[in-house]
Amino acid sequence: MSQIAIIEAFAELEDPRRRAGQRHALPLCLALFTVGYAAGNQGFLAIGDWISSYREQLIDLFKPPKNRLPSYSTVRRALLHINYEQYSLCLAKFFNVQPVPGETISLDGKVLKCSYQIENDNLNSASHPAIMLVSAYIVERGLILEPFEVDAKTNEIKALPELIQKLALKGVVFAFDAINTQKKLVS
């Protein structure tokens, strides 16, 4: 029995969940989440309602074992511990998001809102600085490439050469904001 392509896209993703009590495969949960979100459902409850509403059609499409689909809480628990970098790579590969020569890639760094923690009185939670990401955006098609996390001890300026080298593209135009127009980026 062959599976549909979106389940095969997540087949190589490592499942961090315990084996005991697993009823649904990780690729099925991720495929339902991805398709549900693409259908305009934002939030796990909305995705759960969408799964319930289209239960018969989704069973016909995905052909899950024992004709059972995961609930919203199962999908949520499956997403809690996955490697998001691997997930985004699977999506980029599935949707074939690759820049082509002649396109413009815009690069910009942003600090994730409320990602820092300065609590000193909570023993269960260590303090940490804010998380900074550099995003790569294909301007012509409006597609976002995999975000690049900046090391906590540095900044966007020093992370850009590494990201450009990681992309290793020829024939594309990179666009930066003013902070990255310094003469000496990396020593």
Buried (B, 14 or more C-beta within 10 A) or exposed (E): EEBEEBBBBBEEBEBEBEEEEEEBBBBBBBBBBBBBBEEEBEEBEBBBBBBEEBEEEBEEBBBBEEEEBBBBEBBBBBBEEBEEEEBBBBBBEBEEBEBEEEBEBBBBBEBEEEEEEEEEEEEEEEEEEEBBBBBBBBEEEEBEBBBBEBEEEEBBBBBBEBBBEEBEBEEBEBEBEEEBEEEEEEE
